[in-house]
Amino acid sequence: MSELPSVSRRLLLGGAVASGAAAVGMAGPAHAVPAAAEPAPGRRRGQKSMIGVPFDVHRTVRVGVIGLGNRGGGMVMSWAAVPGCTVTAVCDIRADRATSAADRLVAKGEPRPAEYGGSADSYAKMLRRDDIDLVYVATPWEFHHEHGRAALLSGKHAVVELPVATGLRELWDLVDTSERTRRHLLLAENCNYGRNELAMLKMAHDGLFGELTNGHGGYLHDLRELLFSDTYYTDSWRRLWHTRSTASLYPMHGLAPIAAAMDVNRGDRMTTLRATATAPRGLADYRARFVPRDHPSWKETYVNGDLVTCLIETAQGRTIRAEHEVSSPRPYSRINSLAGSRGIVEDYTGPAPTGARLYLEPDHSGHAWRDFNAYRKEFDHWLWLKVGDDAANNGGHGGMDYVLQWRTVQLMRAGLVPDIDVYDSAAWCSAVPLSAASLARGGRPVEIPDFTRGAWRKPRAGLDSEPTDMPPVP
């Protein structure tokens, strides 16, 4: 998953963290972190909001991929599987990965994409092409801002894996660059397109939970074996983040669906965040039991808490609890719980396929949980009804990867407004640096910037879209 040299100077210097607020957990005194967010930077002359701006119509969406490791290498094939989409260029600093991806596309009957690799600036050479409409970025986190920004400046739209950036200044820079270039940048938040998550969103917007009061989401995933693998995360890039900072490194999978159901940036906004962290015990304990003493990880000290929890408040008086936990033994969960004055839903409470339960008034009584399946059938999002079978055959993570890709291509080919925009992406990802800032201040609240510059007050559509068809393939 990397556009990353074998020994990265960025990693040795602390990467993107060292330039943003996420560095405070390892390198700054608590009093250096302000409780209030810096004022929103002013727009330059001619710079305008991207809210409500549709894509230009594209007969065919031509995709360039930067980063061909685990994530990018898998997603490249499903981009090509979407009707009206073709992969025209692939890039990774390891040239053999670009060749392998191109070979796999040809084996599936697709045209061979142009290949770029072999140096840290290979992506910049790829971006000079005029046959790319959309750039998909799947490099390590510390490069997302650089690669996403470069895509916008080259006149292309960008879909960036989580997080789009790791510092507040970087997030503001992506917002401003999107507004200046008139190109969209969006977070590749596949969990927003999960079947249960979209059904929950529709139920919330139809009032089944009454007045929403709180939600709870997370990314709880035992990654210890993969984090210590010598091959899975190239150059151990993901494990090294646990040596740099105390922060919620990857909260978006749980946070974003709850924020969408609460219409964050569409009538409500996140205003403050305070964070807590447990002691960093899991990775060191796992290493002591399972990792040979001559492994390079024995030179590392892990500082990030095993469980980092963010408590977020909104302008409408709601609360969101977002958790990140990847270094302890536990079954996978994104929690995905939403509650209001008339009911509650809780996901990940039982066996597959849904493991969800709910309780709604006036339908239910007796203080007994009920099964979610019947409600999911009634409130199944049109995207899953339309492309669910294709998603099962072409996408990972239960099909939600493909739904995200299919919808992105459809939006571009039909000339529609994106479901997720740069303001959503920045707000959701701001939990990374803001959690570090809060923890550096002893868990005290910090303000969340308003990346919309006041436009959050106006309700507008998002993931609760109306059914539309994919335009016919030329």
C-alpha positions as CSV (number, residue, x, y, z in Angstrom):
1,M,0.0,0.0,0.0
2,S,2.8,2.4,-0.6
3,E,4.4,5.1,-2.7
4,L,7.2,4.8,-0.1
5,P,11.0,4.3,-0.3
6,S,12.6,1.4,1.5
7,V,14.0,3.7,4.1
8,S,11.8,6.8,4.2
9,R,13.3,10.1,5.3
10,R,9.8,11.2,6.1
11,L,9.3,8.3,8.5
12,L,12.7,8.9,10.1
13,L,11.7,12.6,10.7
14,G,8.3,11.8,12.0
15,G,6.4,12.2,8.7
16,A,3.5,14.5,8.3
17,V,2.8,14.3,12.0
18,A,5.8,16.5,12.8
19,S,4.3,19.4,10.9
20,G,0.8,19.2,12.3
21,A,-1.1,19.2,15.6
22,A,-0.7,15.4,15.9
23,A,2.9,15.9,16.9
24,V,2.0,17.3,20.2
25,G,1.5,14.0,21.8
26,M,5.2,13.2,21.4
27,A,7.0,16.4,21.0
28,G,5.2,19.4,22.5
29,P,4.4,20.8,25.9
30,A,0.7,20.8,26.9
31,H,0.6,24.6,27.2
32,A,1.6,24.9,23.5
33,V,-1.7,23.5,22.3
34,P,-4.5,26.1,22.2
35,A,-7.9,25.1,23.5
36,A,-9.6,27.1,20.7
37,A,-9.3,26.4,17.0
38,E,-7.5,28.9,15.0
39,P,-9.8,31.2,13.0
40,A,-10.8,29.9,9.6
41,P,-8.3,31.2,7.1
42,G,-9.8,33.8,4.7
43,R,-10.5,32.8,1.1
44,R,-8.3,34.2,-1.6
45,R,-9.8,36.4,-4.3
46,G,-12.0,34.3,-6.6
47,Q,-12.0,31.3,-4.2
48,K,-15.5,29.9,-3.6
49,S,-17.2,27.1,-1.8
50,M,-17.4,23.7,-3.4
51,I,-20.7,22.9,-1.6
52,G,-23.4,22.0,-4.2
53,V,-20.9,22.0,-7.1
54,P,-21.6,19.1,-9.4
55,F,-18.9,17.2,-11.3
56,D,-18.6,18.0,-15.0
57,V,-20.1,15.2,-17.1
58,H,-17.6,12.5,-18.1
59,R,-18.5,10.0,-20.8
60,T,-15.9,7.7,-19.3
61,V,-14.1,8.2,-16.0
62,R,-10.4,7.6,-16.4
63,V,-8.7,6.7,-13.2
64,G,-5.0,7.0,-12.1
65,V,-4.0,5.1,-9.0
66,I,-1.1,6.1,-6.7
67,G,-0.1,3.4,-4.3
68,L,-0.4,-0.3,-5.2
69,G,0.2,-2.1,-2.0
70,N,-2.5,-4.1,-0.1
71,R,-5.3,-1.5,-0.5
72,G,-4.5,0.1,-3.8
73,G,-3.5,-3.2,-5.4
74,G,-6.9,-4.6,-4.6
75,M,-9.0,-1.6,-5.4
76,V,-7.4,-1.1,-8.9
77,M,-9.3,-4.1,-10.2
78,S,-12.7,-3.0,-8.9
79,W,-12.3,0.5,-10.4
80,A,-11.9,-1.2,-13.8
81,A,-15.0,-3.3,-13.1
82,V,-17.3,-0.3,-12.8
83,P,-19.3,0.4,-16.0
84,G,-17.9,3.4,-17.8
85,C,-14.6,3.5,-15.8
86,T,-11.1,2.6,-17.0
87,V,-7.8,2.6,-15.3
88,T,-5.4,4.6,-17.5
89,A,-2.3,4.8,-15.3
90,V,-0.9,3.1,-12.2
91,C,1.9,4.3,-9.9
92,D,4.0,3.0,-7.0
93,I,7.5,3.8,-5.9
94,R,8.2,0.1,-6.4
95,A,8.0,-0.2,-10.1
96,D,7.3,-3.9,-10.0
97,R,4.0,-3.2,-8.3
98,A,2.9,-1.0,-11.2
99,T,3.8,-3.8,-13.6
100,S,2.0,-6.4,-11.6
101,A,-1.2,-4.2,-11.5
102,A,-1.0,-3.6,-15.2
103,D,-0.5,-7.3,-15.9
104,R,-3.6,-8.2,-13.8
105,L,-5.7,-5.6,-15.6
106,V,-4.7,-7.0,-19.0
107,A,-5.4,-10.5,-17.8
108,K,-9.0,-9.4,-17.1
109,G,-9.3,-8.0,-20.6
110,E,-8.7,-4.4,-19.7
111,P,-6.4,-2.0,-21.7
112,R,-2.9,-1.9,-20.3
113,P,-2.5,1.3,-18.2
114,A,0.6,3.4,-18.3
115,E,3.1,2.4,-15.6
116,Y,5.0,4.8,-13.3
117,G,7.4,3.9,-10.5
118,G,11.0,3.7,-9.3
119,S,11.3,7.1,-7.6
120,A,9.6,9.3,-5.0
121,D,8.3,11.7,-7.7
122,S,6.9,9.1,-10.0
123,Y,3.4,10.2,-9.1
124,A,4.1,13.7,-10.2
125,K,5.1,12.4,-13.7
126,M,1.9,10.4,-13.8
127,L,-0.2,13.5,-13.0
128,R,1.1,15.3,-16.0
129,R,-1.0,13.1,-18.2
130,D,-4.1,14.5,-19.8
131,D,-6.0,11.2,-19.8
132,I,-6.8,11.0,-16.1
133,D,-10.0,12.5,-14.6
134,L,-9.9,11.0,-11.1
135,V,-6.9,10.1,-9.0
136,Y,-7.2,7.4,-6.3
137,V,-4.6,7.7,-3.5
138,A,-3.8,4.6,-1.5
139,T,-0.4,5.4,-0.1
140,P,0.7,5.5,3.6
141,W,-1.1,8.2,5.7
142,E,1.9,10.6,5.8
143,F,1.7,11.0,2.0
144,H,-2.1,11.6,1.6
145,H,-2.0,15.3,1.8
146,E,0.9,15.6,-0.6
147,H,-0.6,13.3,-3.2
148,G,-4.2,14.5,-2.9
149,R,-3.1,18.2,-3.2
150,A,-0.9,17.4,-6.2
151,A,-3.9,15.7,-7.9
152,L,-6.1,18.8,-7.4
153,L,-3.4,21.1,-8.7
154,S,-3.0,19.0,-11.8
155,G,-6.6,19.6,-12.6
156,K,-7.9,16.2,-11.5
157,H,-10.5,15.1,-8.9
158,A,-9.2,13.0,-6.0
159,V,-10.5,10.1,-3.9
160,V,-8.1,9.7,-1.0
161,E,-7.9,6.8,1.5
162,L,-8.2,7.5,5.2
163,P,-7.2,10.1,6.5
164,V,-7.0,12.7,3.8
165,A,-4.4,14.5,6.0
166,T,-3.1,14.2,9.5
167,G,-2.7,17.9,10.6
168,L,-5.1,20.8,10.8
169,R,-3.1,23.0,8.5
170,E,-3.0,20.2,5.9
171,L,-6.7,19.7,6.1
172,W,-7.4,23.5,5.6
173,D,-4.9,23.4,2.7
174,L,-6.9,20.6,1.0
175,V,-10.1,22.6,1.5
176,D,-8.6,25.7,0.0
177,T,-6.9,23.9,-2.8
178,S,-10.2,22.2,-3.8
179,E,-12.0,25.6,-3.7
180,R,-9.3,27.3,-5.8
181,T,-8.9,24.5,-8.4
182,R,-12.7,23.8,-8.6
183,R,-11.9,20.1,-8.3
184,H,-13.4,17.8,-5.7
185,L,-11.4,15.8,-3.1
186,L,-13.3,13.3,-1.1
187,L,-12.4,10.7,1.6
188,A,-12.7,7.1,0.4
189,E,-14.9,6.3,3.4
190,N,-16.3,3.0,2.3
191,C,-18.1,2.5,5.7
192,N,-20.4,5.3,4.8
193,Y,-21.6,2.9,2.0
194,G,-22.0,-0.1,4.2
195,R,-25.5,-1.7,3.9
196,N,-26.4,-1.4,7.5
197,E,-24.9,2.1,7.8
198,L,-27.0,3.4,4.8
199,A,-30.2,1.8,6.1
200,M,-29.5,3.3,9.5
201,L,-29.1,6.7,7.9
202,K,-32.4,6.4,6.0
203,M,-34.2,5.3,9.2
204,A,-32.7,8.3,11.0
205,H,-33.8,10.8,8.3
206,D,-37.2,9.3,8.3
207,G,-37.6,10.0,12.0
208,L,-37.7,6.4,13.3
209,F,-35.3,7.2,16.2
210,G,-37.1,10.5,17.0
211,E,-34.8,13.4,17.8
212,L,-31.3,12.1,17.6
213,T,-29.3,12.6,20.8
214,N,-26.1,10.5,20.5
215,G,-24.1,8.0,18.5
216,H,-21.2,5.7,19.0
217,G,-18.8,4.4,16.4
218,G,-15.4,2.9,16.3
219,Y,-12.6,1.1,14.5
220,L,-11.9,-1.9,16.8
221,H,-9.7,-4.3,15.0
222,D,-7.0,-6.6,16.3
223,L,-4.1,-5.7,13.9
224,R,-1.2,-6.9,16.0
225,E,-0.2,-9.8,13.7
226,L,-0.3,-7.6,10.7
227,L,1.4,-4.7,12.4
228,F,4.4,-6.9,13.1
229,S,4.4,-8.6,9.7
230,D,7.5,-7.8,7.6
231,T,5.5,-7.8,4.4
232,Y,1.9,-6.5,5.0
233,Y,2.6,-2.8,5.8
234,T,5.6,-1.9,3.7
235,D,8.5,-0.6,5.8
236,S,6.2,-1.1,8.9
237,W,4.7,2.3,8.2
238,R,1.5,1.7,10.2
239,R,3.2,0.3,13.3
240,L,5.6,3.3,13.3
241,W,2.7,5.6,13.9
242,H,2.3,4.1,17.3
243,T,5.8,5.2,18.2
244,R,5.2,8.9,17.4
245,S,2.1,10.2,19.0
246,T,-0.8,9.6,21.4
247,A,-3.8,10.1,19.1
248,S,-6.8,8.5,17.6
249,L,-5.0,7.5,14.4
250,Y,-7.9,6.1,12.4
251,P,-11.4,6.9,13.8
252,M,-13.2,7.8,10.6
253,H,-14.8,4.3,10.0
254,G,-16.9,4.7,13.1
255,L,-17.2,8.4,13.2
256,A,-18.3,9.2,9.6
257,P,-21.5,7.1,9.4
258,I,-22.7,8.6,12.7
259,A,-21.9,12.1,11.6
260,A,-23.7,11.5,8.3
261,A,-26.8,10.3,10.0
262,M,-26.7,13.4,12.2
263,D,-26.5,15.7,9.2
264,V,-23.1,17.1,10.2
265,N,-22.3,19.9,7.8
266,R,-25.9,19.8,6.7
267,G,-27.7,21.5,9.6
268,D,-25.4,20.5,12.4
269,R,-21.7,20.6,13.0
270,M,-19.1,19.1,15.3
271,T,-17.9,21.8,17.7
272,T,-15.6,20.4,20.4
273,L,-13.6,17.2,21.0
274,R,-12.0,15.8,24.1
275,A,-10.0,12.6,24.1
276,T,-8.9,9.9,26.6
277,A,-6.3,7.2,26.1
278,T,-5.5,4.0,27.9
279,A,-1.9,3.0,28.6
280,P,0.1,1.6,25.6
281,R,0.4,-2.1,26.6
282,G,-0.9,-4.2,23.7
283,L,1.9,-3.9,21.1
284,A,4.7,-4.4,23.6
285,D,3.0,-7.4,25.2
286,Y,2.4,-9.0,21.8
287,R,6.1,-8.4,20.8
288,A,7.3,-9.9,24.0
289,R,5.3,-13.1,23.4
290,F,5.6,-13.6,19.6
291,V,8.3,-11.5,18.0
292,P,11.9,-12.7,17.9
293,R,14.4,-10.6,19.8
294,D,16.4,-9.8,16.6
295,H,13.4,-8.2,14.9
296,P,13.7,-4.4,14.2
297,S,10.6,-3.7,16.3
298,W,12.6,-4.3,19.5
299,K,14.2,-0.9,18.9
300,E,10.8,0.8,19.1
301,T,8.9,2.3,22.0
302,Y,5.1,2.4,21.7
303,V,3.5,5.5,23.0
304,N,0.0,5.5,21.6
305,G,-2.8,4.3,23.9
306,D,-4.4,1.0,23.1
307,L,-7.9,2.5,23.2
308,V,-8.3,6.2,22.3
309,T,-11.7,7.6,22.7
310,C,-13.0,10.9,21.3
311,L,-16.1,12.5,22.8
312,I,-17.5,15.0,20.3
313,E,-20.2,17.5,20.8
314,T,-22.3,19.2,18.1
315,A,-23.9,22.5,17.7
316,Q,-27.3,20.9,18.1
317,G,-26.4,19.4,21.5
318,R,-25.7,15.9,20.3
319,T,-22.7,13.7,21.3
320,I,-20.7,11.3,19.3
321,R,-18.3,8.8,20.9
322,A,-15.6,7.6,18.5
323,E,-13.1,4.9,19.4
324,H,-9.9,3.6,17.9
325,E,-8.3,0.3,19.1
326,V,-6.0,-1.9,17.1
327,S,-3.5,-3.3,19.6
328,S,-5.5,-5.6,21.8
329,P,-7.1,-9.0,21.3
330,R,-10.8,-8.6,20.3
331,P,-13.3,-9.4,17.6
332,Y,-13.7,-6.8,14.9
333,S,-16.3,-4.1,15.4
334,R,-17.3,-0.6,14.1
335,I,-19.9,-0.4,16.9
336,N,-22.3,1.7,14.7
337,S,-24.9,2.7,17.2
338,L,-27.4,5.6,17.0
339,A,-29.9,6.7,19.5
340,G,-32.7,9.2,19.9
341,S,-35.9,10.1,21.7
342,R,-37.8,7.2,20.2
343,G,-35.3,4.4,19.8
344,I,-31.8,3.0,19.3
345,V,-29.9,0.7,16.9
346,E,-26.8,-1.2,17.8
347,D,-24.7,-3.0,15.3
348,Y,-22.0,-5.7,15.8
349,T,-23.9,-7.4,18.6
350,G,-24.1,-10.9,17.2
351,P,-23.1,-13.3,14.4
352,A,-23.0,-12.5,10.7
353,P,-24.5,-11.4,8.4
354,T,-25.8,-8.3,10.2
355,G,-25.3,-8.8,13.9
356,A,-27.5,-5.8,14.5
357,R,-30.4,-5.1,16.9
358,L,-32.8,-2.2,17.6
359,Y,-35.6,-1.0,19.8
360,L,-38.1,1.5,18.5
361,E,-41.3,3.1,19.8
362,P,-44.2,2.6,19.1
363,D,-43.2,-0.7,17.3
364,H,-41.6,-2.3,20.3
365,S,-42.2,-2.7,24.0
366,G,-41.2,-4.8,26.9
367,H,-37.6,-3.6,27.0
368,A,-36.5,-6.4,24.6
369,W,-34.2,-6.0,21.7
370,R,-35.6,-6.8,18.2
371,D,-33.9,-7.9,15.0
372,F,-32.7,-5.3,12.6
373,N,-33.2,-7.4,9.4
374,A,-36.8,-6.6,8.8
375,Y,-36.1,-2.8,9.0
376,R,-33.0,-3.1,6.8
377,K,-35.2,-4.7,4.1
378,E,-37.7,-1.8,4.4
379,F,-35.0,0.9,4.5
380,D,-32.4,-0.7,2.2
381,H,-30.6,2.1,0.3
382,W,-31.3,2.2,-3.4
383,L,-27.5,1.9,-4.1
384,W,-27.5,-1.6,-2.6
385,L,-30.7,-2.6,-4.3
386,K,-29.2,-1.5,-7.6
387,V,-25.6,-2.8,-7.4
388,G,-25.6,-5.1,-4.4
389,D,-25.1,-8.2,-6.5
390,D,-22.2,-6.6,-8.5
391,A,-20.7,-5.4,-5.2
392,A,-20.6,-9.0,-3.8
393,N,-18.7,-10.1,-6.9
394,N,-16.3,-7.2,-7.3
395,G,-15.6,-5.5,-4.0
396,G,-14.0,-6.1,-0.7
397,H,-15.4,-5.5,2.8
398,G,-18.7,-7.0,2.1
399,G,-19.2,-5.1,-1.1
400,M,-19.1,-1.6,0.3
401,D,-15.8,-0.8,-1.5
402,Y,-17.4,-1.4,-4.9
403,V,-20.5,0.6,-3.9
404,L,-18.3,3.5,-3.1
405,Q,-16.5,3.2,-6.4
406,W,-19.6,2.6,-8.5
407,R,-21.3,5.7,-6.9
408,T,-18.2,7.9,-7.5
409,V,-18.1,6.9,-11.1
410,Q,-21.8,7.4,-11.5
411,L,-21.7,10.9,-10.0
412,M,-18.9,11.9,-12.4
413,R,-20.6,10.4,-15.4
414,A,-24.0,11.9,-14.6
415,G,-22.6,15.3,-13.6
416,L,-24.0,15.1,-10.0
417,V,-23.0,16.6,-6.7
418,P,-20.8,14.3,-4.6
419,D,-22.3,12.6,-1.6
420,I,-19.1,13.2,0.4
421,D,-17.3,16.5,-0.1
422,V,-14.0,18.0,1.0
423,Y,-15.7,19.6,4.0
424,D,-17.0,16.3,5.3
425,S,-13.6,14.7,4.6
426,A,-11.8,17.4,6.6
427,A,-14.2,17.4,9.5
428,W,-14.1,13.7,9.9
429,C,-10.3,13.5,9.7
430,S,-9.8,16.4,12.1
431,A,-10.3,13.9,14.9
432,V,-6.7,12.7,14.3
433,P,-4.8,15.9,15.2
434,L,-7.5,17.2,17.6
435,S,-7.4,14.0,19.7
436,A,-3.6,14.5,20.0
437,A,-4.2,18.1,21.0
438,S,-6.7,17.2,23.6
439,L,-4.6,14.5,25.1
440,A,-1.6,16.9,25.3
441,R,-3.8,19.2,27.4
442,G,-4.8,16.4,29.8
443,G,-8.0,15.5,27.9
444,R,-9.5,19.0,28.0
445,P,-11.8,19.9,25.1
446,V,-10.5,21.5,21.9
447,E,-12.5,23.3,19.3
448,I,-13.2,21.7,16.0
449,P,-12.8,24.1,13.0
450,D,-15.8,24.9,10.8
451,F,-14.3,23.9,7.5
452,T,-17.5,25.0,5.7
453,R,-17.0,28.6,7.0
454,G,-20.6,28.9,8.2
455,A,-22.3,27.0,5.4
456,W,-23.1,24.0,7.7
457,R,-26.3,25.7,8.8
458,K,-28.1,25.0,5.5
459,P,-29.6,21.5,5.1
460,R,-28.6,19.7,1.9
461,A,-28.5,16.3,0.5
462,G,-25.7,13.9,1.1
463,L,-25.6,10.1,1.3
464,D,-29.5,10.1,1.4
465,S,-29.5,10.5,-2.3
466,E,-32.4,9.9,-4.7
467,P,-32.2,6.9,-7.0
468,T,-30.4,7.6,-10.3
469,D,-29.2,5.4,-13.1
470,M,-25.7,4.9,-14.3
471,P,-25.5,6.6,-17.8
472,P,-25.2,4.1,-20.7
473,V,-21.7,3.1,-21.5
474,P,-20.5,4.7,-24.7
